[in-house]
Amino acid sequence: MAQLTIDVNGRSYAVGCEDGQEAHLRALAGQIDAQVRQVAAEVGPLGETRLLLMAALMLADELSAAKGRTGALEAEITHLREAQSRVEEAAVAAIVSAAEKIEGLAED
């Protein structure tokens, strides 16, 4: 397990993570740091715990909204796949019908 130090709002925290995940953890810590600093700039000085709580709630809200958008997009993809299937079936039927008409003309 890797050990590293991350900085959030000017404070250092020692954390552990799976080997190879250090860069990802640093990027996540950067997002949290940015959110904490935004909260601090908007609401003024708060205790460290309340500041982290507010930042966590804001990030959770963003995650919830993203999940909602993802769900809507997945539903739209399902709808489009169903529509594509119907169009393909109609195209196949049209081709079969045209082939039958051509065969009928060729027999005459």
N, C-alpha and C positions, 0 to 999 in steps of 0.2 A: 504494500500500500504506500502510495506516495504522500508525502507531507509537504505542504506549501503554506505560505503566508499570503493572505489577501487583505486588501485595504478597502474599507467601507467608511465613507465620511471621515477620513483622516485617522481612523483607528485600524490597527492591524489585528487580524485574527488568524491563528494557526488552525488549519483544517487538513483533513486527510481525504484522499480520493483514490480511485483505482488507478493503477499505473497506466500512463498514456492519456489520462483525462485531464491533465494539468491545464492545458491551454483552454479547454472547454470550461473548466471551473473558473479560470481567470476571466474568461469572457462573461460568464454568468455573474461573477462578482462585479464586473464593470457595469453591467446592467443594473444591478442592485444599487451600486454606488451612485449611479446617475439618478436613479429614482429617489433615493434618500436625499440627495442634494437638491433635487427638484422640490420635494416636499418641504425641506428646510427653508428653501427660498420662498415658497408660497405661504407657509404658515408661521414662519419664524422659529425661534428656538423652542425645541421640545426636548424631553428626556430621550436618551438613546433608545430605550425600549419602545416608547411611543412613536418615535421617528421611524424605526424599523418596522413597527406594526403598520403604520400608515403606508409606507412604501410597499410592504407585502400585500396589503389590501388593494392598492392601486395596480400592482402587477397581477394579482389574482383576478381583478376586474378585466384587465386586458386579456388575460388567458381565457376567461369565460366568454368574452366577446369573440375571440378568435375561434374558440370551439363552436360557437353558434354559427359563425360564418362557414366554418369547415362543414358542419352538418348540412347547412343550406346548399353548399356547393356539391356535397356528395349526393344529395337528393336530386339536384339538377343534372348531375352526371348520369344517375340512374334513369331519369326521365329522357335524357338525350340518347342513351343507349337503347332504350325501348323504342324511341322514335326511329332511330337508325335501323333497328331490326325490322320495324314495319315497312320502312322505305325499301330495304333490301328484299323483303318478301314480295313487295309489290313489283319491284324491278324484275325479279326472277319470274313472277307470274306473267309480266308483260313480254319477257323474252320467250317464254314457253309458248304463249299465245301467238306471238309473231312467227315462231318456228313452225307451229302447227298450220298457220295460214299459208306460209311459204310452201310447206310440204303439200298442202291441199292444192295450191296453184300448180305445183310441179307435176302432180298426178293428172291434172286435166289436160 
